[in-house]
């Protein structure tokens, strides 16, 4: 078959390929980026779906507007207001089938073959694949514990004049880094200075362990005149409520939002109205704060257990910054004491010892660091985390 040329720019996800190796009995996996299904508020979601069918069965089960189910758009606007973005009107957002669709719509509407886009190095693997699918040249901006290095980012923007800059400012995947308040303000200033669209992806911002993170770029945009017109914000309920609902949203300038709606019409007509009605009822019922408090507590305990075990079992063979939220710890192998320094090599040895993780290489659009790896603490309890790290130490 003669497939589209655009498929030459992408390959299957290394993470999805890794999952094929996880059928081994008793394996402890730090590989997935999934929330723990044991913490889903099943009773709350069941009640919300029943309420949706009771109140508006016709609307919940019928075709709907491409922009989204209006009661959900209203609830999401209120949800954003509770997080500091108080001037988001329901008409300024569209509901997407997960935030992944929001990224795809941005690729469709903004990227032509040969365009340059800047992402963090490392960043969400699916974003690299999505943007390359539309023909983008993807350029990496380096990250440290305070997020993207804004001085280097400015140099790259000035040099490459990208179509857009994509960032995960809060507890990035895979880095776990949190962009500092000063850097957030600088990013917005750069957007205005260079008239460059900035895409803020925020699926993890609600999963903080102690103090709340700095306000989102969206919430801060009012402080930097002109920045709101150059900002797109992607949100999701997948990590805090349920991935299976596939509820995400895109907030963007009116012209961009209109183009995204048009492209969504071609893709899926609209996100599941039943899922949207269920999510709307759930948010309306006011259960989200208690749900978030629970998952924050559990993930904080697991993150602490993982970091403590890494220090105890692996010592100076690894270096990392303890995350303040999210789902991931980003590790770098130092090679100290003659230990393995290539995460791709370690991954195979780890599988043999009954533990899995994702090597860091695929998360880089350019100049991959083969010593890096991502560990997710979300789905293993504290006891399994300790055992998994002990197995990792044996593999190392």
C-alpha positions in Angstrom: 0.0 0.0 0.0 1.1 3.6 -0.7 0.8 5.2 2.7 0.9 9.0 3.3 4.3 10.5 3.3 3.7 12.1 6.7 3.9 8.6 8.3 7.6 8.6 7.4 8.3 11.1 10.1 7.0 9.0 13.0 7.4 5.6 14.6 5.3 3.6 17.1 5.6 4.7 20.7 8.5 3.2 22.5 6.4 3.1 25.6 3.6 1.1 23.9 6.2 -1.3 22.6 7.6 -1.7 26.1 4.2 -2.7 27.4 4.3 -5.8 25.2 7.1 -7.1 27.5 5.2 -6.7 30.7 3.2 -9.9 30.5 5.8 -11.6 32.7 4.1 -12.8 35.9 4.9 -10.8 39.1 6.5 -7.9 37.3 6.5 -4.6 39.1 5.9 -1.7 36.7 7.1 1.8 37.0 6.5 2.2 33.3 3.0 3.5 32.8 1.8 7.1 33.2 -1.6 5.9 34.4 -3.4 7.0 37.5 -4.2 4.3 40.0 -7.6 2.8 39.1 -8.1 1.8 42.8 -8.5 5.5 43.6 -11.2 6.3 41.0 -14.3 7.7 42.7 -16.6 4.9 41.3 -19.5 5.8 43.5 -19.3 9.4 42.5 -19.0 8.7 38.8 -21.9 6.2 39.0 -24.1 8.8 40.8 -23.1 11.4 38.2 -24.0 9.1 35.2 -27.3 8.2 36.8 -28.1 11.9 37.4 -27.2 12.7 33.8 -29.6 10.0 32.5 -32.3 11.2 35.0 -32.1 14.9 34.3 -31.4 15.1 30.5 -31.4 11.6 29.0 -32.1 13.0 25.5 -29.1 15.4 25.6 -26.8 12.9 27.2 -27.5 10.2 24.6 -27.9 12.3 21.5 -25.4 13.9 19.1 -24.1 17.2 20.5 -22.3 20.4 19.6 -18.8 20.1 18.4 -17.7 22.8 20.9 -19.0 20.6 23.8 -21.9 20.0 26.1 -22.8 23.4 27.4 -23.3 22.4 31.1 -19.9 20.8 31.1 -18.3 23.9 29.5 -19.9 26.0 32.3 -18.5 23.6 34.9 -15.1 23.6 33.4 -15.0 27.4 33.3 -15.9 27.4 37.0 -13.2 24.7 37.6 -10.6 26.9 35.9 -11.8 29.9 38.0 -11.2 27.9 41.2 -7.6 27.5 40.0 -7.0 31.2 39.4 -8.1 31.6 35.8 -11.2 33.6 36.7 -11.9 35.2 33.3 -12.5 32.0 31.2 -16.0 32.1 29.8 -17.6 28.8 28.7 -17.5 30.1 25.1 -13.7 30.4 25.3 -13.1 26.6 25.6 -14.0 23.6 23.7 -14.3 20.1 25.1 -11.9 17.6 23.5 -11.6 13.8 23.6 -8.8 13.9 26.2 -6.1 16.6 26.1 -4.3 14.5 23.5 -7.0 15.6 21.0 -6.4 19.2 22.0 -2.7 18.7 21.0 -3.7 17.0 17.7 -6.1 19.9 16.9 -3.3 22.4 17.6 -1.0 20.4 15.2 -3.7 20.4 12.5 -4.5 24.1 12.8 -1.0 25.5 13.3 1.6 23.3 11.7 2.5 23.1 8.0 5.3 20.8 6.7 8.7 22.4 7.5 7.4 24.6 10.3 9.6 24.7 13.4 8.2 24.1 16.9 10.0 24.2 20.2 9.4 21.7 23.0 11.1 20.9 26.3 13.9 18.4 26.3 12.6 16.0 27.6 8.9 16.3 26.9 5.7 14.2 26.5 6.5 11.6 23.8 3.1 11.8 22.1 3.5 15.5 21.5 6.8 15.0 19.6 5.1 12.3 17.5 2.0 14.4 16.9 3.9 17.5 15.8 6.2 15.4 13.6 3.2 13.8 12.0 2.1 17.2 10.7 5.6 17.8 9.3 7.1 19.9 12.0 10.8 20.2 12.8 10.8 19.7 16.5 13.5 21.6 18.5 14.4 21.0 22.1 14.9 23.6 24.9 16.7 22.2 27.9 15.1 21.8 31.3 16.4 21.9 34.9 14.6 21.5 38.2 12.9 24.9 37.7 11.5 23.9 34.3 12.5 25.1 30.9 15.7 27.3 30.8 14.1 30.6 29.6 17.4 32.2 28.6 18.1 29.3 26.2 14.4 29.3 25.1 14.7 32.9 24.1 17.8 32.2 22.0 16.0 29.4 20.3 12.9 31.5 19.6 15.0 34.3 18.2 17.0 31.9 16.0 14.2 29.6 14.7 11.1 31.8 14.8 8.9 28.8 15.7 5.2 28.4 14.9 4.6 27.6 18.5 6.3 26.7 21.8 4.9 23.7 23.8 5.5 23.5 27.5 4.3 21.4 30.5 5.0 24.0 33.2 3.7 22.1 36.2 5.1 18.6 37.0 6.2 17.9 33.5 6.0 14.5 31.9 8.6 13.0 32.1 10.8 15.5 34.0 8.5 16.2 37.0 9.9 19.7 36.9 7.9 22.7 38.0 8.5 26.0 36.2 9.2 28.7 38.7 7.0 31.8 38.9 9.7 34.1 37.5 10.2 31.8 34.5 6.5 31.6 33.9 6.3 35.4 33.7 9.3 35.4 31.4 7.7 32.8 29.1 4.6 35.1 28.7 6.9 38.1 28.1 8.7 36.1 25.4 5.4 35.2 23.7 4.6 38.9 23.4 8.1 40.0 22.5 8.4 37.5 19.6 4.6 37.2 18.8 4.9 33.4 19.3 2.1 31.1 20.3 2.7 29.3 23.6 0.9 26.1 24.3 0.5 25.2 28.0 -0.3 21.6 28.7 -1.6 21.1 32.2 -2.7 17.6 33.0 -0.8 17.3 36.3 -1.2 20.7 37.9 -3.8 19.6 40.4 -1.6 16.7 41.7 0.6 18.7 44.1 1.9 17.3 47.3 2.5 20.3 49.6 2.0 23.9 48.7 0.1 24.6 45.5 2.3 25.3 42.5 2.6 28.8 41.0 -0.5 29.9 39.0 -0.8 28.5 35.5 0.4 30.6 32.5 -3.3 31.1 31.8 -4.0 32.5 35.2 -0.9 34.7 35.0 -1.6 36.0 31.5 -3.6 39.0 32.8 -0.4 40.3 34.4 1.4 40.4 31.0 -0.5 42.6 28.5 -1.0 40.9 25.2 0.0 37.4 26.3 -3.5 36.0 26.5 -3.9 36.4 22.7 -0.8 34.2 22.2 -1.6 31.4 24.7 -3.4 28.1 24.3 -4.1 26.0 27.4 -4.9 22.3 27.4 -6.6 20.7 30.4 -7.7 17.2 31.3 -9.7 15.2 33.8 -7.8 12.0 33.0 -5.3 12.1 35.8 -7.6 13.4 38.5 -11.0 11.7 37.7 -10.8 9.0 35.0 -8.9 8.5 31.8 -11.8 6.4 30.5 -14.1 9.4 30.3 -11.7 11.0 27.8 -12.6 14.5 28.9 -10.1 17.3 28.0 -10.4 20.9 26.9 -8.7 23.6 24.9 -8.8 27.2 25.8 -7.4 29.4 23.0 -7.8 32.8 21.3 -11.1 33.0 19.3 -9.7 32.6 15.8 -7.6 29.5 16.8 -10.5 28.0 18.7 -12.8 28.4 15.6 -10.3 26.6 13.5 -9.9 23.8 16.1 -13.7 23.4 16.2 -13.8 23.0 12.4 -11.0 20.4 12.5 -12.8 18.5 15.3 -15.9 18.3 13.2 -13.9 16.4 10.7 -12.4 14.1 13.3 -15.1 12.9 15.6 -18.1 15.4 15.4 -18.0 15.8 19.2 -16.7 14.2 22.3 -19.0 11.6 23.8 -22.1 13.5 25.1 -22.7 10.8 27.7 -19.2 11.2 29.1 -19.5 15.0 29.1 -22.9 14.9 30.9 -21.4 12.5 33.5 -18.4 14.8 34.0 -20.7 17.8 34.2 -22.8 16.2 36.9 -19.7 15.1 38.8 -18.3 18.6 38.9 -21.7 20.1 39.8 -22.0 17.7 42.7 -18.9 19.2 44.3 -17.0 15.9 44.8 -13.8 17.0 43.0 -12.0 18.7 46.0 -12.3 15.5 48.2 -11.2 13.4 45.3 -8.1 15.6 44.7 -7.3 15.6 48.4 -7.2 11.8 48.5 -5.1 11.3 45.4 -2.6 14.0 46.4 -2.1 12.3 49.8 -1.6 8.8 48.3 0.7 10.0 45.5 2.7 12.1 47.9 3.3 9.0 50.1 4.3 6.9 47.1 6.6 9.6 45.7 8.3 9.9 49.0 8.7 6.1 49.3 10.2 5.9 45.8 12.7 8.7 46.4 13.7 7.2 49.8 14.2 3.8 48.3 16.2 5.2 45.4 18.6 6.9 47.8 18.9 3.8 50.0 19.3 1.2 47.2 21.0 3.0 44.4 22.9 5.7 46.2 25.3 7.8 44.0 24.6 5.6 41.0 21.6 7.9 40.2 20.8 11.5 40.5 17.3 13.1 40.6 15.2 15.9 41.9 12.4 14.9 44.3 9.1 15.9 42.6 6.7 18.2 44.3 3.7 16.7 42.4 2.7 14.8 39.4 3.2 11.1 38.7 6.9 10.8 37.8 10.5 10.8 39.1 13.1 11.6 36.4 16.4 9.8 37.0 19.9 10.1 35.5 22.4 7.2 35.8 25.8 8.5 36.9 27.8 5.4 36.2 29.4 5.7 39.6 31.2 2.7 40.9 31.2 1.2 37.4 27.4 0.7 37.4 25.4 0.8 34.2 25.1 4.3 32.7 22.8 3.5 29.8 19.1 3.3 30.6 18.3 1.4 27.5 20.7 -1.3 28.6 19.4 -1.2 32.1 15.8 -1.5 30.9 16.4 -5.0 29.5 18.3 -6.2 32.6 15.5 -4.8 34.8 12.8 -6.8 32.9 14.8 -9.9 33.7 14.8 -9.0 37.4 11.0 -8.4 37.3 10.8 -4.6 37.2 10.0 -2.2 34.3 10.5 1.5 33.6 10.7 3.7 30.5 14.2 4.7 29.3 14.5 8.5 28.8 15.7 8.5 25.2 12.3 8.7 23.4 11.3 11.8 25.4 13.9 13.9 23.6 13.2 15.4 20.2 16.9 16.1 19.8 20.2 15.1 21.4 18.8 12.3 23.7 20.4 11.6 27.0 20.7 7.8 27.1 21.5 7.9 30.9 18.0 9.1 31.7 14.9 7.1 32.7 11.3 7.8 33.9 9.8 6.0 36.9 6.1 6.4 37.7 5.0 5.9 41.3 1.3 6.1 40.6 0.1 2.5 40.3 2.4 0.7 42.8 1.8 0.8 46.6 4.6 1.6 49.0 5.5 -2.1 49.6 5.8 -2.8 45.8 7.7 0.4 45.3 10.3 -0.7 47.8 10.5 -4.2 46.2 10.7 -2.7 42.7 13.6 -0.4 43.6 15.4 -3.3 45.2 15.0 -5.3 42.0 16.2 -2.3 40.0 19.3 -2.2 42.2 20.0 -5.8 41.4 19.7 -5.1 37.7 22.1 -2.1 38.0 
